[in-house]
Amino acid sequence: MLQNNNTPQQLLQEVDANISFPQEEEKVLAFWKDIDAFKTSVKMSEGKKPYSFYDGPPFATGRFGWDCHGLPIEFEIEKILKREMIESQKLLSEEDMKDEQKVKEKIASMTLSRADIENYGIARYNEKCESIVMKYASDWEEIITRLGRWIDFKNDYKTMNFSFMESVWWVFKQLWDKGLVYKGVRVMPYSTGCTTPLSNFEVAQGYKDVQDTAITVAFPIITNDERFKDTSFWLGPLHHGLCQVTWLSVSMKTLTM
């Protein structure tokens, strides 16, 4: 067990007015590394009542800051594929290929189809995705440690691991055996180009503010000079019925906002 033999007076030290927080952080990180803080905390808990908790793993599909599951890796793999297509199909001249800005502009203007990915090869595509994950895994370990979130990175798992995938299928099998799986129907965003459902993050990228023409329908009330107005012109048949049904009573109320 860690012990501190310093007196309270020794622990209280005068703080420099020009303290450097980055340097202080480095000192704390060095101290954690020196005492092997994570493993030490686990060892100190030996023999005590177990405390179990579930913690979702960090997403190593892109640089730190993303929180969109697989979306970052889709961006990166698309850039890689587009760059390779530009080179193999000579979509830019050799001179333009030396200009990184022109290459980026060309990449941004290109759209990958499902056929492009299939022609590239599913196996090669998966290998590229795995290499991207492994490239960022070490970056995540450094940043997560700096945040003070101690994780056993040597025994972590990634969603691309077969062991993880098989565990998910095992859980699904248990639900199936218990009769808890059913077939339902729901509205899903769908890409006709990729013939696959889209995540809400992907759909949100397609939204933009536009100026649109609005239609306002107005019709009078027989008993007085007031008028109803509505912009939902697709309810036209209902409005027509409202004008024709003589036995329908409409209650008029004034709301004060």
VOTOR-633187 format. One line per field, with one value per residue (C-alpha): residue number from 0; residue in one letter; x, z, y. Coordinates in pm, 1 decimal, m for minus. Layout:
N
drenmar	(NUM, ...) $
doba	(A, ...) $
x	(X, ...) $
z	(Z, ...) $
y	(Y, ...) $
# end
This chain:
257
drenmar	(0, 1, 2, 3, 4, 5, 6, 7, 8, 9, 10, 11, 12, 13, 14, 15, 16, 17, 18, 19, 20, 21, 22, 23, 24, 25, 26, 27, 28, 29, 30, 31, 32, 33, 34, 35, 36, 37, 38, 39, 40, 41, 42, 43, 44, 45, 46, 47, 48, 49, 50, 51, 52, 53, 54, 55, 56, 57, 58, 59, 60, 61, 62, 63, 64, 65, 66, 67, 68, 69, 70, 71, 72, 73, 74, 75, 76, 77, 78, 79, 80, 81, 82, 83, 84, 85, 86, 87, 88, 89, 90, 91, 92, 93, 94, 95, 96, 97, 98, 99, 100, 101, 102, 103, 104, 105, 106, 107, 108, 109, 110, 111, 112, 113, 114, 115, 116, 117, 118, 119, 120, 121, 122, 123, 124, 125, 126, 127, 128, 129, 130, 131, 132, 133, 134, 135, 136, 137, 138, 139, 140, 141, 142, 143, 144, 145, 146, 147, 148, 149, 150, 151, 152, 153, 154, 155, 156, 157, 158, 159, 160, 161, 162, 163, 164, 165, 166, 167, 168, 169, 170, 171, 172, 173, 174, 175, 176, 177, 178, 179, 180, 181, 182, 183, 184, 185, 186, 187, 188, 189, 190, 191, 192, 193, 194, 195, 196, 197, 198, 199, 200, 201, 202, 203, 204, 205, 206, 207, 208, 209, 210, 211, 212, 213, 214, 215, 216, 217, 218, 219, 220, 221, 222, 223, 224, 225, 226, 227, 228, 229, 230, 231, 232, 233, 234, 235, 236, 237, 238, 239, 240, 241, 242, 243, 244, 245, 246, 247, 248, 249, 250, 251, 252, 253, 254, 255, 256) $
doba	(M, L, Q, N, N, N, T, P, Q, Q, L, L, Q, E, V, D, A, N, I, S, F, P, Q, E, E, E, K, V, L, A, F, W, K, D, I, D, A, F, K, T, S, V, K, M, S, E, G, K, K, P, Y, S, F, Y, D, G, P, P, F, A, T, G, R, F, G, W, D, C, H, G, L, P, I, E, F, E, I, E, K, I, L, K, R, E, M, I, E, S, Q, K, L, L, S, E, E, D, M, K, D, E, Q, K, V, K, E, K, I, A, S, M, T, L, S, R, A, D, I, E, N, Y, G, I, A, R, Y, N, E, K, C, E, S, I, V, M, K, Y, A, S, D, W, E, E, I, I, T, R, L, G, R, W, I, D, F, K, N, D, Y, K, T, M, N, F, S, F, M, E, S, V, W, W, V, F, K, Q, L, W, D, K, G, L, V, Y, K, G, V, R, V, M, P, Y, S, T, G, C, T, T, P, L, S, N, F, E, V, A, Q, G, Y, K, D, V, Q, D, T, A, I, T, V, A, F, P, I, I, T, N, D, E, R, F, K, D, T, S, F, W, L, G, P, L, H, H, G, L, C, Q, V, T, W, L, S, V, S, M, K, T, L, T, M) $
x	(0.0, 121.0, 214.4, 297.0, 507.8, 508.8, 350.8, 61.6, 303.2, 537.7, 254.0, 138.1, 383.9, 377.3, 242.9, 430.1, 215.0, 346.8, 262.7, 280.6, m14.5, 131.3, 448.6, 243.7, 48.6, 373.2, 479.5, 152.8, 183.8, 542.0, 427.2, 147.2, 396.4, 653.2, 410.6, 227.2, m91.5, m346.7, m201.1, m125.2, m489.3, m599.8, m352.0, m473.9, m824.6, m726.1, m938.6, m1203.5, m1564.2, m1570.0, m1713.7, m1824.6, m1902.4, m1948.3, m1745.4, m1778.6, m1439.8, m1298.2, m1355.0, m1019.5, m1165.6, m1027.5, m847.0, m959.6, m1272.0, m1496.3, m1793.7, m1969.3, m1868.6, m1757.8, m1811.4, m1448.9, m1307.1, m1553.4, m1421.3, m1061.4, m1105.9, m1298.5, m1011.2, m763.2, m974.5, m1037.1, m666.8, m581.0, m850.4, m709.5, m362.1, m464.9, m714.8, m493.3, m776.9, m519.8, m202.7, 133.9, 181.9, m154.4, m79.0, 211.0, m34.8, m195.1, m469.4, m580.8, m576.6, m795.5, m1038.3, m1061.3, m1119.6, m1396.3, m1570.2, m1572.4, m1847.7, m1779.3, m2043.2, m2091.7, m1952.4, m1630.6, m1580.1, m1657.1, m1410.5, m1148.9, m1205.4, m1384.9, m1077.2, m849.1, m1114.0, m1131.8, m751.6, m735.7, m999.8, m809.3, m483.2, m655.9, m787.1, m443.8, m283.6, m504.6, m510.3, m174.4, m288.3, m595.7, m388.6, m175.3, m469.7, m693.0, m406.2, m357.3, m725.7, m674.7, m894.3, m696.2, m760.7, m582.4, m489.5, m284.2, m600.4, m848.1, m1079.2, m1177.7, m1507.8, m1321.3, m1195.6, m1361.2, m1387.8, m1602.7, m1819.9, m1874.1, m1972.4, m2238.5, m2376.0, m2373.8, m2585.5, m2821.9, m2853.4, m2956.6, m3226.3, m3341.3, m3365.0, m3575.7, m3817.4, m3729.2, m3641.8, m3919.4, m3947.1, m4059.7, m4099.3, m3958.0, m3864.3, m3489.2, m3270.5, m3143.6, m2873.2, m2983.7, m2624.7, m2471.7, m2792.7, m2748.8, m2917.6, m2755.7, m2677.8, m2837.0, m2490.7, m2456.6, m2806.5, m2743.3, m2452.8, m2692.7, m2912.2, m2875.3, m3082.4, m3266.0, m3520.7, m3846.9, m4178.1, m4462.8, m4832.0, m5090.9, m5452.8, m5728.3, m6101.4, m6388.6, m6634.1, m6994.3, m7117.0, m6867.2, m6589.1, m6304.3, m6084.3, m5887.1, m5534.7, m5317.6, m4981.9, m5038.3, m5169.2, m5156.1, m5459.0, m5657.7, m5904.5, m5974.9, m6039.6, m6275.1, m6462.7, m6477.2, m6650.2, m6907.0, m6996.7, m7280.7, m7322.3, m6960.0, m6928.9, m6602.7, m6516.4, m6345.8, m6098.9, m5857.4, m5518.8, m5321.4, m4947.0) $
z	(0.0, m80.6, 220.1, 253.6, 558.1, 494.6, 755.5, 655.2, 676.1, 429.8, 189.2, 177.5, m49.3, m186.9, m543.3, m801.8, m943.1, m1289.2, m1266.9, m1593.4, m1611.5, m1898.6, m1694.6, m1387.8, m1599.2, m1714.5, m1351.2, m1263.7, m1564.6, m1467.2, m1111.9, m1236.0, m1458.3, m1180.2, m938.5, m1218.3, m1090.8, m1271.2, m1174.8, m826.1, m775.9, m889.7, m652.6, m362.4, m423.0, m399.3, m149.7, m136.6, m251.6, m634.3, m801.3, m1156.7, m1410.7, m1785.2, m1978.5, m2350.4, m2525.3, m2685.0, m3058.0, m3229.7, m3575.1, m3598.1, m3417.5, m3066.5, m3055.3, m3280.9, m3115.5, m3417.2, m3406.4, m3756.0, m3933.0, m3911.1, m4061.5, m4349.9, m4422.4, m4413.9, m4623.5, m4883.2, m4910.8, m4955.9, m5223.2, m5410.8, m5409.8, m5547.8, m5816.4, m5915.5, m5954.1, m6131.3, m6366.3, m6416.4, m6331.2, m6268.0, m6452.3, m6295.5, m6232.6, m6055.4, m5844.8, m5692.3, m5576.5, m5260.5, m5265.7, m5613.2, m5505.0, m5202.6, m5421.4, m5662.0, m5375.7, m5236.8, m5575.4, m5620.4, m5503.6, m5437.4, m5536.7, m5405.7, m5736.0, m5679.7, m5342.5, m5486.1, m5770.1, m5517.8, m5334.9, m5005.9, m4855.7, m4944.9, m4817.8, m4480.3, m4453.2, m4507.2, m4238.1, m3991.3, m4060.3, m3985.8, m3653.0, m3546.1, m3653.0, m3417.8, m3130.5, m2993.8, m3018.5, m2812.9, m2546.9, m2495.9, m2477.9, m2261.2, m2013.3, m1999.1, m1911.5, m1609.2, m1742.2, m1649.3, m1884.6, m1936.3, m2298.6, m2317.9, m2273.9, m2452.9, m2734.3, m3057.2, m3231.9, m3535.4, m3330.0, m3419.7, m3049.4, m2998.6, m3303.1, m3194.2, m2843.8, m2995.0, m3202.4, m2889.7, m2703.0, m3000.2, m2998.5, m2631.6, m2711.7, m3005.3, m2790.5, m2535.4, m2807.3, m2754.8, m3118.4, m3343.3, m3687.6, m3697.1, m3946.7, m3910.6, m4130.0, m4195.9, m4380.2, m4687.1, m4945.5, m5290.9, m5412.1, m5151.1, m5102.7, m4726.6, m4428.7, m4306.1, m3954.0, m3822.7, m3836.1, m4207.6, m4280.8, m4086.4, m4317.3, m4608.8, m4443.1, m4544.1, m4514.6, m4837.0, m4948.9, m5036.0, m5172.8, m4922.9, m5012.9, m4779.6, m4824.9, m4683.9, m4674.8, m4519.1, m4250.2, m4361.9, m4032.1, m4015.7, m4198.7, m4028.8, m4229.2, m4159.2, m4294.7, m4340.4, m4502.3, m4514.4, m4868.4, m4883.3, m4654.0, m4935.8, m4963.1, m4589.9, m4624.3, m4911.6, m4692.6, m4410.5, m4639.5, m4751.7, m4423.1, m4275.7, m3957.6, m3841.4, m3561.9, m3512.4, m3175.4, m3194.9, m2921.1, m2883.5, m2732.0, m2554.1, m2581.6) $
y	(0.0, 350.3, 559.5, 925.2, 1011.6, 1386.1, 1610.9, 1843.5, 2135.1, 1964.8, 1885.4, 2247.1, 2423.0, 2772.3, 2779.5, 2980.4, 3262.5, 3176.8, 2807.5, 2613.2, 2378.1, 2171.8, 2113.3, 2019.8, 1773.5, 1613.9, 1575.9, 1399.7, 1169.5, 1084.9, 1007.8, 779.7, 598.1, 569.9, 400.3, 212.8, 373.6, 155.9, m182.6, m51.6, 49.6, m297.7, m465.0, m251.1, m385.8, m752.6, m945.7, m677.5, m710.8, m708.6, m400.6, m474.0, m204.4, m191.1, 59.9, 113.6, 117.2, 432.6, 450.9, 404.1, 468.5, 821.2, 1098.4, 1180.6, 1396.1, 1186.9, 1023.6, 876.5, 511.3, 406.4, 736.7, 865.5, 547.1, 576.7, 926.2, 812.9, 499.5, 698.9, 946.7, 660.4, 491.8, 815.1, 902.6, 557.9, 596.4, 935.4, 783.9, 461.7, 628.9, 935.9, 1175.1, 1447.2, 1533.6, 1456.1, 1826.6, 1858.9, 1548.8, 1742.5, 2009.4, 1868.3, 2132.1, 2025.5, 1660.0, 1741.3, 1937.1, 1643.6, 1400.3, 1621.1, 1632.7, 1253.3, 1017.9, 650.8, 398.8, 48.2, m81.6, 118.5, m50.7, m395.9, m338.0, m231.9, m560.5, m625.0, m794.4, m500.1, m257.8, m437.8, m446.8, m70.7, m16.9, m236.6, m51.8, 281.4, 148.9, 26.5, 355.7, 555.9, 305.1, 427.2, 791.2, 707.1, 532.6, 843.4, 1083.8, 864.0, 821.0, 1197.9, 1233.5, 1009.6, 731.2, 422.0, 131.5, m198.1, m128.6, m448.8, m656.3, m433.0, m532.7, m367.6, m415.2, m546.2, m846.0, m1175.7, m1260.6, m950.2, m1021.3, m1381.6, m1267.9, m1040.1, m1328.2, m1546.7, m1290.8, m1266.3, m1648.6, m1639.0, m1382.8, m1597.4, m1910.4, m1721.1, m1605.4, m1240.0, m1166.8, m1042.0, m889.6, m528.6, m248.6, 100.4, 393.6, 403.0, 656.5, 472.0, 529.7, 418.3, 456.7, 226.5, 21.8, 36.8, 207.6, 528.7, 645.3, 963.2, 1127.1, 1052.2, 1179.4, 1501.0, 1584.1, 1612.2, 1875.4, 2237.7, 2555.1, 2636.6, 2892.9, 2722.7, 2843.2, 2825.2, 2806.3, 2954.0, 2845.7, 3067.8, 3002.2, 3203.6, 3100.4, 3133.2, 3282.6, 3572.4, 3748.0, 3558.3, 3327.8, 3013.0, 2996.0, 2690.9, 2622.0, 2246.2, 2246.6, 1865.2, 1874.1, 2034.9, 1743.2, 1774.4, 2147.3, 2076.5, 1831.3, 2082.1, 2330.5, 2072.2, 1899.0, 2106.1, 1900.7, 1949.1, 2205.8, 2391.3, 2542.4, 2881.8, 2968.9, 3258.8, 3177.8, 3447.4, 3386.8) $
# end
